[in-house]
Amino acid sequence: MKYPLLLLLAVLLIAGCKKNTPSPGCSNLVRTVTSHGSIPGGDTIPITTTYTYDAQNRIIQQAGPSVSYIYTYTANTVSKMFYQSGVLNSTNTGYLNAQGLLFSWEPGDTIYYDSLGEKVLEISPGDTAVFTWQNGDLITQANHSPQGLYVDTFIYSTQLDMRNLGQPYMGKTPLHVQTAEHIYNNGLMPIWGATNYTFDGCGRVEIQYDINLNIARDTTTVKYTYY
């Protein structure tokens, strides 16, 4: 199991957000995501990722400038094919439980959910992650490994996040948009991240501003476009 990434990746890989009835002309699926990163002493590099979905609103392709993913499905599995510069690099197969939720993505992994479909425990070789939820939001993620204890604490706004990246088999995700993240790094210097948002007329995130508070001016701006 990989540790959660601060900022962009943690947001992009989240899936299955609760759906509310959108206003006329509004929808929930992301079409493109454009990210602009700014690191002290570096350049701002725009990266655009495009998403494609099937008739069941499941993601079937995630395409970036040099990296892309293709997803295929059966009744009990989801396969994720990773392409780099157009060449197939690897294929991972995930297995779904009776709820249609992912219980194993890699050999040796086991994922457990509560009755609401919220992930509460993930066990991997050499690593165990415990998740706590409150009022529909993921509050903490604690990773226990031989390297130590890493705890992510998430802070949210009350604005509903209408995004759905087409991965309902990943279980429930927080109802609200995340505004900050704190990582306890096994007693070392903690990592703080803050996020601000602007919303479109449908109440969906339009622009997301991620800030690494441990590195001055290390920011990422993410723009979402919807179907």
Salt bridges, closest charged atoms under 4 A:
ASP54 OD2 - ARG58 NE 2.90
GLU122 OE1 - LYS119 NZ 3.16
ASP137 OD2 - HIS176 ND1 2.62
ASP161 OD2 - ARG163 NH2 2.86
ASP200 OD2 - ARG204 NH2 2.82
